[in-house]
Amino acid sequence: MITDLPPIDHARRVAAMCGGASGTTLYTDLADMRWLTGFVGSNGWAVVRHDELIVGTDGRYGEKACEDTAGSGATVIVEHQAVALHERLVQVLGTGAVGLDSSSVSHAVWERLANAVHLVHQPSPVSVLRRTKDEAEVARIEAAAACADSALAVVEPQLCGMTEADVRMELEYQLRLHGADDRSYDTIVAAGPDHGARPHHAASGRTIIEGDTVTIDVGALVDGYHSDMTRSWVMGEATEHQREIYELVSVAQQAGLDTITPGVAARDVDASCRQVFVDAGYGDWFIHGTGHGVGLDIHESPYHSASSAEIILEGYVVTVEPGLYRGGFGGFRIEDLVLVTKPVNGTGHRVLTHSPKRELN
């Protein structure tokens, strides 16, 4: 476990949210709650008003909720029964309008609450603030990225002859050995002409052999914050076609990285990568978006896609991950995690993932 991390100033976040509050806002998204209050649990809610922050949870997290939120100034409510906790929430919310992001709850939960209080859909202000990472958050993401770099460095030389599942298990063991709290997501190990063509293939008992394309997508979790990285190889001597496709992915990924700077449209990041493939006649081999934000969730706004209307801003942490895939061939993806920075010498980002992007033999 990594312990030498700068503290997160939850009190400052709460003061900003409460100070700017003009009514009552309810938060049920657990990542929003963690960002605002420090609470880490699987069930709870937070209510923000101009002059107070109230956190509610069940009996499993009573003491932990008090400990987690100590730096936020929250008042903690604990009820052992779900019905009682719901009744306390209704009591806390009162009779005025209550803002709640409808995307953070199920329809059933919304309906149940709406029968008791005056709910109004309000996009989560916290989810917007979460996009811009402060120094403490960047430190956690960077530490998670370093864990993944170290794990991959140990496992990569052993790939040929291992099964996909064994590679996954060894990587996830090495993540923890190098200080991660957990894996960031189900580690992807996709090898060969069929599995390699699936961007989110679930690792299987297939043995990695000479001639295979291999794609590994691995990330670590450190104090709630994620990292995300993908590297690809050919086992042994690459064919001319494999080298051509890998080079295209490499060029496209660099084009995407070169586009990342404050103020750029997320769709332009996608377009810069996609155009490389279209110009080479491989546009239909690129079957997913070019990237996404990363933080307390592994997939956060902004999303780099042709349909995105979002703008990339300083302080965002995003991925750039173009790939080409085709059944019978396999596939390649190269992904880096980058912090968007104030432009320096023409570069408006800093790469946080450092595993080598190896040339094919």
C-alpha positions as CSV (number, residue, x, y, z in Angstrom):
1,M,0.0,0.0,0.0
2,I,1.2,3.5,-0.9
3,T,1.0,5.8,2.1
4,D,3.2,8.9,1.3
5,L,0.4,10.7,-0.6
6,P,-0.6,14.3,-0.1
7,P,-3.9,14.8,1.9
8,I,-7.1,15.6,0.1
9,D,-8.7,18.8,1.4
10,H,-12.3,17.8,1.7
11,A,-13.1,20.8,3.9
12,R,-12.2,23.2,1.1
13,R,-14.4,21.3,-1.3
14,V,-17.3,21.3,1.1
15,A,-16.9,25.0,1.8
16,A,-17.0,25.7,-1.9
17,M,-20.1,23.6,-2.5
18,C,-22.0,24.8,0.6
19,G,-21.0,28.4,0.0
20,G,-22.3,28.3,-3.6
21,A,-25.5,26.4,-2.7
22,S,-28.8,28.2,-3.4
23,G,-31.0,25.3,-2.3
24,T,-30.8,21.7,-1.3
25,T,-28.8,19.1,-3.4
26,L,-28.9,15.4,-2.8
27,Y,-25.9,13.2,-3.9
28,T,-26.3,9.5,-4.2
29,D,-23.4,8.7,-6.6
30,L,-20.7,7.1,-4.5
31,A,-17.8,8.6,-6.4
32,D,-19.4,12.1,-6.0
33,M,-19.8,11.4,-2.3
34,R,-16.2,10.3,-1.9
35,W,-14.8,13.3,-3.8
36,L,-16.9,15.7,-1.6
37,T,-16.8,14.1,1.8
38,G,-14.2,11.3,1.9
39,F,-16.8,8.7,2.6
40,V,-15.8,5.2,1.3
41,G,-18.7,2.7,1.4
42,S,-21.2,0.9,-0.8
43,N,-24.4,2.7,0.5
44,G,-25.0,6.2,1.4
45,W,-26.2,9.7,0.5
46,A,-25.1,13.3,1.1
47,V,-27.2,16.4,1.4
48,V,-25.7,19.8,0.8
49,R,-27.2,23.1,1.8
50,H,-25.8,26.6,2.2
51,D,-24.9,26.0,5.8
52,E,-24.5,22.3,6.2
53,L,-23.4,18.9,4.9
54,I,-25.2,15.7,6.1
55,V,-24.1,12.2,5.3
56,G,-26.3,9.2,5.8
57,T,-25.4,5.5,5.7
58,D,-26.3,2.2,7.2
59,G,-25.0,0.4,10.3
60,R,-22.2,-1.4,8.4
61,Y,-20.4,1.9,7.9
62,G,-21.3,3.9,11.0
63,E,-17.9,4.3,12.6
64,K,-16.1,4.3,9.2
65,A,-18.3,7.1,7.9
66,C,-17.5,9.2,10.9
67,E,-13.8,8.5,10.4
68,D,-13.8,9.0,6.6
69,T,-15.7,12.3,6.8
70,A,-13.9,13.8,9.8
71,G,-12.1,16.3,7.6
72,S,-15.2,17.5,5.8
73,G,-17.2,18.8,8.8
74,A,-20.1,16.5,7.8
75,T,-22.9,15.5,10.2
76,V,-23.3,11.8,10.0
77,I,-26.6,9.9,10.3
78,V,-26.5,6.1,10.8
79,E,-29.6,3.9,10.6
80,H,-29.5,0.1,10.8
81,Q,-32.6,-0.5,8.7
82,A,-33.1,0.6,5.1
83,V,-36.6,1.9,5.8
84,A,-35.4,4.0,8.7
85,L,-32.5,5.4,6.6
86,H,-35.0,6.4,3.9
87,E,-37.3,8.0,6.4
88,R,-34.3,10.0,7.9
89,L,-33.4,11.2,4.4
90,V,-37.0,12.4,3.7
91,Q,-36.9,14.2,7.0
92,V,-33.5,15.9,6.2
93,L,-34.7,17.0,2.7
94,G,-37.8,18.7,4.1
95,T,-40.5,20.3,1.9
96,G,-38.5,22.5,-0.5
97,A,-37.2,21.6,-3.9
98,V,-34.3,19.1,-3.9
99,G,-31.8,18.9,-6.8
100,L,-30.8,15.3,-7.7
101,D,-29.0,14.0,-10.8
102,S,-31.5,11.5,-12.2
103,S,-28.7,9.6,-13.9
104,S,-27.3,8.7,-10.4
105,V,-30.3,6.7,-9.3
106,S,-32.6,4.0,-10.7
107,H,-36.1,4.9,-11.9
108,A,-37.5,3.0,-8.9
109,V,-35.4,5.0,-6.4
110,W,-36.4,8.3,-8.1
111,E,-40.1,7.4,-7.9
112,R,-39.9,6.4,-4.3
113,L,-38.2,9.7,-3.3
114,A,-40.4,11.8,-5.6
115,N,-43.5,10.4,-3.7
116,A,-42.1,12.0,-0.5
117,V,-40.2,15.1,-1.5
118,H,-40.1,17.6,-4.3
119,L,-37.3,16.3,-6.6
120,V,-35.9,18.3,-9.5
121,H,-33.4,16.9,-12.0
122,Q,-30.1,18.7,-11.6
123,P,-26.9,17.6,-13.3
124,S,-24.4,16.9,-10.5
125,P,-22.2,19.9,-9.9
126,V,-19.7,17.6,-8.2
127,S,-19.3,15.4,-11.3
128,V,-18.3,18.5,-13.3
129,L,-15.8,19.6,-10.7
130,R,-14.3,16.1,-10.5
131,R,-13.1,16.4,-14.1
132,T,-10.4,18.9,-13.0
133,K,-7.8,17.1,-10.8
134,D,-6.0,18.8,-8.0
135,E,-2.4,18.0,-7.0
136,A,-3.5,15.4,-4.5
137,E,-5.6,13.6,-7.1
138,V,-2.8,13.7,-9.7
139,A,-0.4,12.2,-7.1
140,R,-2.8,9.2,-6.6
141,I,-3.3,8.7,-10.3
142,E,0.4,9.0,-11.1
143,A,1.1,6.5,-8.3
144,A,-1.4,4.1,-9.8
145,A,0.1,4.5,-13.2
146,A,3.6,3.7,-11.8
147,C,2.2,0.5,-10.2
148,A,0.9,-0.6,-13.6
149,D,4.2,0.3,-15.3
150,S,6.2,-1.8,-12.7
151,A,3.8,-4.8,-13.0
152,L,4.0,-4.8,-16.8
153,A,7.8,-4.6,-16.7
154,V,7.9,-7.8,-14.7
155,V,5.4,-9.8,-16.8
156,E,6.1,-8.7,-20.3
157,P,9.3,-10.8,-20.8
158,Q,7.3,-13.9,-19.8
159,L,4.4,-13.6,-22.2
160,C,5.1,-16.2,-24.8
161,G,4.1,-19.6,-23.5
162,M,1.8,-18.3,-20.8
163,T,-2.0,-18.4,-21.0
164,E,-4.0,-15.2,-21.2
165,A,-5.5,-16.0,-17.8
166,D,-2.1,-16.6,-16.2
167,V,-0.8,-13.3,-17.6
168,R,-3.8,-11.5,-16.1
169,M,-3.4,-13.1,-12.7
170,E,0.3,-12.4,-12.6
171,L,-0.2,-8.8,-13.6
172,E,-2.8,-8.3,-10.9
173,Y,-0.5,-9.9,-8.3
174,Q,2.3,-7.6,-9.4
175,L,0.1,-4.6,-9.1
176,R,-0.5,-5.3,-5.5
177,L,3.1,-6.2,-4.9
178,H,4.1,-2.8,-6.2
179,G,1.7,-0.9,-3.9
180,A,-1.7,-0.8,-5.6
181,D,-4.8,-1.3,-3.5
182,D,-6.4,-3.3,-6.3
183,R,-6.6,-3.6,-10.1
184,S,-8.4,-0.7,-11.7
185,Y,-10.7,-3.0,-13.9
186,D,-10.7,-6.5,-15.2
187,T,-7.2,-6.7,-16.9
188,I,-7.5,-7.4,-20.6
189,V,-5.1,-9.9,-22.2
190,A,-6.1,-10.6,-25.8
191,A,-3.9,-12.8,-28.0
192,G,-4.0,-14.3,-31.4
193,P,-6.0,-13.8,-34.6
194,D,-9.4,-14.1,-32.9
195,H,-9.1,-13.0,-29.3
196,G,-6.8,-10.1,-30.3
197,A,-9.6,-8.7,-32.5
198,R,-11.8,-8.1,-29.4
199,P,-11.0,-4.8,-27.7
200,H,-12.4,-6.0,-24.4
201,H,-11.7,-9.7,-24.6
202,A,-12.0,-11.6,-21.3
203,A,-8.7,-13.5,-20.6
204,S,-9.0,-17.2,-21.3
205,G,-7.0,-20.4,-21.1
206,R,-5.5,-19.8,-24.5
207,T,-1.7,-20.1,-24.6
208,I,0.2,-17.2,-26.2
209,I,2.3,-18.5,-29.0
210,E,4.8,-17.2,-31.6
211,G,3.2,-15.0,-34.2
212,D,0.4,-13.8,-32.0
213,T,-0.6,-10.2,-31.7
214,V,-1.0,-9.5,-28.0
215,T,-2.8,-6.6,-26.4
216,I,-2.7,-5.9,-22.6
217,D,-4.9,-3.3,-21.0
218,V,-3.9,-2.9,-17.3
219,G,-4.5,-0.3,-14.6
220,A,-4.1,0.0,-10.9
221,L,-6.2,1.5,-8.1
222,V,-4.5,3.7,-5.4
223,D,-6.7,5.3,-2.7
224,G,-9.7,5.3,-4.9
225,Y,-8.0,6.7,-8.0
226,H,-7.5,4.7,-11.3
227,S,-4.9,4.4,-13.9
228,D,-5.3,3.1,-17.5
229,M,-2.7,1.9,-20.0
230,T,-2.5,-0.4,-23.0
231,R,0.5,-1.9,-24.8
232,S,0.6,-4.3,-27.8
233,W,3.2,-6.7,-29.2
234,V,3.8,-9.5,-31.7
235,M,5.4,-12.6,-30.2
236,G,8.5,-13.3,-32.2
237,E,9.1,-12.1,-35.7
238,A,6.3,-9.8,-37.0
239,T,5.0,-10.1,-40.5
240,E,5.0,-7.2,-42.9
241,H,1.3,-6.7,-42.4
242,Q,1.6,-6.8,-38.6
243,R,4.3,-4.2,-38.8
244,E,2.2,-2.0,-41.1
245,I,-0.8,-2.1,-38.7
246,Y,1.2,-1.6,-35.6
247,E,2.9,1.4,-37.2
248,L,-0.5,2.9,-38.1
249,V,-1.7,2.6,-34.5
250,S,1.5,4.1,-33.2
251,V,1.3,7.1,-35.6
252,A,-2.4,7.6,-34.8
253,Q,-1.8,7.5,-31.1
254,Q,1.0,10.1,-31.4
255,A,-1.4,12.3,-33.5
256,G,-3.9,12.0,-30.7
257,L,-1.3,12.9,-28.0
258,D,-0.2,15.9,-30.1
259,T,-3.8,17.2,-30.2
260,I,-4.2,17.2,-26.4
261,T,-4.0,20.7,-25.1
262,P,-6.4,23.0,-23.0
263,G,-9.3,24.2,-25.1
264,V,-9.3,21.5,-27.8
265,A,-12.6,19.8,-28.6
266,A,-12.7,16.1,-27.4
267,R,-14.1,15.2,-30.9
268,D,-10.9,16.7,-32.4
269,V,-8.8,14.2,-30.4
270,D,-10.8,11.4,-31.9
271,A,-10.7,12.8,-35.4
272,S,-6.9,13.2,-35.3
273,C,-6.5,9.5,-34.6
274,R,-9.3,8.3,-36.8
275,Q,-8.1,10.2,-39.8
276,V,-4.8,8.4,-39.8
277,F,-6.7,5.1,-40.2
278,V,-9.1,6.4,-42.8
279,D,-6.3,7.8,-45.0
280,A,-4.6,4.4,-44.9
281,G,-7.8,2.5,-45.8
282,Y,-8.3,1.0,-42.3
283,G,-11.1,3.2,-40.9
284,D,-13.5,0.3,-40.4
285,W,-10.9,-1.5,-38.3
286,F,-11.2,1.2,-35.6
287,I,-14.3,0.2,-33.6
288,H,-14.4,2.3,-30.5
289,G,-13.8,5.8,-29.2
290,T,-10.4,7.3,-28.8
291,G,-10.4,7.9,-25.0
292,H,-12.1,9.1,-21.8
293,G,-11.5,10.9,-18.5
294,V,-10.1,8.9,-15.6
295,G,-10.3,9.6,-11.9
296,L,-12.4,8.1,-9.1
297,D,-14.2,6.3,-11.9
298,I,-12.3,4.5,-14.6
299,H,-14.5,6.0,-17.3
300,E,-15.4,9.7,-16.7
301,S,-16.2,12.7,-18.9
302,P,-14.9,13.9,-21.2
303,Y,-15.2,11.2,-23.9
304,H,-13.2,11.5,-27.1
305,S,-15.7,10.5,-29.8
306,A,-17.1,12.0,-33.0
307,S,-20.3,12.9,-31.3
308,S,-18.8,14.6,-28.2
309,A,-19.5,18.3,-27.6
310,E,-17.0,18.5,-24.7
311,I,-13.9,20.7,-24.4
312,I,-10.7,19.4,-22.9
313,L,-9.5,21.7,-20.0
314,E,-6.3,22.1,-18.0
315,G,-6.3,19.7,-15.1
316,Y,-8.2,16.9,-16.9
317,V,-6.7,13.4,-16.9
318,V,-7.6,11.6,-20.1
319,T,-6.6,8.6,-22.1
320,V,-5.6,8.4,-25.8
321,E,-6.1,4.9,-27.0
322,P,-6.7,4.2,-30.8
323,G,-6.6,0.6,-32.0
324,L,-7.1,-1.5,-35.1
325,Y,-8.8,-4.9,-34.9
326,R,-9.9,-7.6,-37.4
327,G,-10.9,-11.2,-37.0
328,G,-8.3,-13.5,-38.5
329,F,-5.6,-10.9,-37.9
330,G,-5.8,-9.9,-34.2
331,G,-5.3,-6.4,-33.1
332,F,-3.2,-3.7,-31.6
333,R,-4.1,-0.8,-29.2
334,I,-1.7,1.7,-27.7
335,E,-3.0,3.8,-24.7
336,D,-1.5,6.4,-22.5
337,L,-2.9,8.3,-19.6
338,V,-2.1,12.1,-19.8
339,L,-2.6,15.1,-17.6
340,V,-3.7,18.2,-19.5
341,T,-1.4,21.1,-18.6
342,K,-0.8,24.7,-19.4
343,P,1.1,24.6,-22.7
344,V,4.9,24.6,-22.4
345,N,7.0,24.7,-25.5
346,G,4.0,23.8,-27.6
347,T,3.0,20.8,-25.5
348,G,-0.2,21.0,-23.5
349,H,-0.1,17.7,-21.6
350,R,2.1,15.4,-19.5
351,V,2.1,11.6,-20.0
352,L,1.6,9.7,-16.8
353,T,2.2,6.1,-18.2
354,H,5.8,5.2,-19.0
355,S,5.9,1.6,-20.1
356,P,7.9,1.4,-23.3
357,K,6.1,1.2,-26.7
358,R,8.4,-1.3,-28.2
359,E,9.3,-1.5,-31.9
360,L,8.2,-4.8,-33.6
361,N,10.9,-7.3,-34.6
